[in-house]
């Protein structure tokens, strides 16, 4: 059997694997299964537990920095964040239309969104000091008494639903939006306005805990960091401390289904981003669905039907994107129900689903890193020349406009094998955390091990699906 071609995400050049892709899939599954066996025999109820470090904030997901508790460094971070947001909006509105020549696209999509994602996973929740929307709200609150308090109580039934809605809108903008600096500037302006209105209505503390997209997402990712930040002293100085990330994920409790959906969308949106570019996905609509189903409505002449089909294809893609976290939820709940059926217990299926949700975070990070790390490698450095010419007008404010103009594209072989390694390690970490949680939830090591058999199958399925998507050719078929 000949090796199948694989394409590194975001590059589009075909890389022919040195061995058939099924060997990679078998190898990844074997590594995951072997890791599971080792964990069954080696892990105990005391394994991976922090010596004296409780789960953050009483097992709840919240910001470590309340509003109006900034020191000098904190306000410096707020000014930096607000300034970057303002420059992104201004350069998008008034700068050149080319996405690579405009500061806003690289600054937001690469430096902020990707860079902050990996930074908080490494060094903790530093975004709370740099979040421009939190900083802007706090700045307004210093001059507008009562602005941060809110007029109404945040509706408990909403949970993290607003953050999930903003997340879906962000991914839609990334995948299907106009892709121009102007469109990004308009979106950032609208999002800023919605955040300020939300703070005015419900108060800063609840809004940034439940509704603001980046606060929720980056706090989740920061749970995996080996560093935590806390305030000390009357000046509210932030001090770091070392911690075990696995202990934090083991001990924290997620109780809201909306937060579980948010985590699952972190998985499904990244998978969909890779899948929707593949030939297999496009063939499903244009080669299978159109002639066999849709031709009865739009006719069998593909040229005449193309304008309508193209519009329907856009709706088709958006529908699957929005449905993806609910599909993942249905699959996940089925495996959790199997787990409960094997060992019993008093907890409901949804309670167990939320309890084991932290084990999905390393997988979400692995998916994200494997799909997008090449953009950090190739495009993030461009922020240096763009800083000298943010509007694309030919300026050279800091003398760096001509720096690093050449793009160094990594070898496809390196990209592919890094992607394989990251996905496998992420799923092994997920299996490990899930097993630690099982040791806390179930009464005996035997019950904990048995309960994890369905979760192992789910992790194997995630691994195979993730690698299969990365191995698919992309582009029009």
C-alpha positions, 0 to 999 in steps of 0.5 A: 500500500502506498503512503497517503499524502498529508497536508500540514494545516495552513500550508496547503502543500502536499506532503507524502508520508514516509509510511501509510497513514494507518501506521501512524494511527495504529502507533498513536492508538498503541501508545495511548492504550499502553499508557492506559495500562500503565496508569491502571497499575501505577496510579493510586488515590494519592497520585498526582495530588498537590501537597497543600494546594487547593483547587483555585477559588474553591473549585470554581472558575473565576478570575484571580483579579477582581475589578479595581484591584490593580497595582501599578504594573496591573494598570500598565498592562491595562494601558497596553491592552487598551492601546493594542485594541485601539490600534487594531480598530484604528488600523482596521478602519483607516489602514490599507485593506491588505490583511498582511500589510495591516497591523490589526490582522496579525496583532489580533489573530496571531499575537493576541489570540494564538500567542495568548492561548499558548502563553496562559497555558505556560505561565498562567492567567496573565491575560487578566492583567492585559485584557483590554475589555476588562481594563477599559471597564475598570478605567470607566469605573474609576470615573463613573461611580457604580458602573462596575456594580451593575443594574441587575443580577446576572441571570444564573440560568445563562451560565456561560452561554454568552461566552459560547455565543461569542466564541461561535461568532469569533470562529464564524468570523475567522472561517467565513467572514470577509477576512479584511482588516475593516471587518475585524475592526467593526467586529472588535468595535461591536464586541467592545460595545457589547462588553461595556453594556454587559458590565453596565447591566450585570456588573464587571465581576459576573460579566467577566466570569461568565460572559466575556469570551477571552476571560473564560477561554484563557482562564480554562487554558491557564488551569494547565499552567505550572504557574498560578498568580495571586494577590498579596499586600495592600498594593495587590501585587501579583506573585507567582507560585508553582503548582501541579497542573494535573492536580488543579485539573483533578480537583476543579469542579465544573458544574454547568453544562454551558461550560462543558459545551464551551470546552467541547466547542474548543475541540469541535471548532478546531476539528471543523476548521481542519475538516472543512478545508479538506477534499473529503468534506467538499466532496460530501456536498458537491459530489454526494449531496448535490446530485443525490439530494439537492438536484431535485430543488435546483436542477441537474445543470451544475452551471445554472445551479452553482450560485444557489448551491454556493449560497447553500454550501455556506449555510451548510458549513455554518450549520455544521459549525454551530451544531458541532459542540452539540454533536460532541456533547451527544457523543461524550454523554453516550460514553459517560453513560457507558461509564456510569453503566459499568460501575454504577453510582449515585451521580447523574450522567450529566453530573459525571460529564461535567466532573470529567470535563477538565480531562478534555482541556489538554486535548483541546490545547493539543488540537489547537497547537497542532493546527495553528502553531505554524502560524506563530512560527511564520507570522508572529514575527511580522508584528515587529515590522508592522509595528513601525507601519501599522496602517500600511502607509509606508511609515517606519516609526521605529526603524523596523519596517524592513525587518524579517520580511522573508517567511521561513516556512518549516519543513512539512515533515517536521510539521506533520511529526510535531502534529502527531506528537502533540496530539498523542501527548495531549490525549495521554494527558487527557487519559491521565487526568480522567483516571485521576478524577475517576480515583476520586469519584469511584470507591475502589481502584478497580471501579476507577479502572473499569470506568475508564474503559469507555473514556479510553475508547473515546480518547482513541476515537478523538486521536484517530479523528484528529490525525485523520483530519490532519492527514487529508489533502486540502483544497478544491477537489 
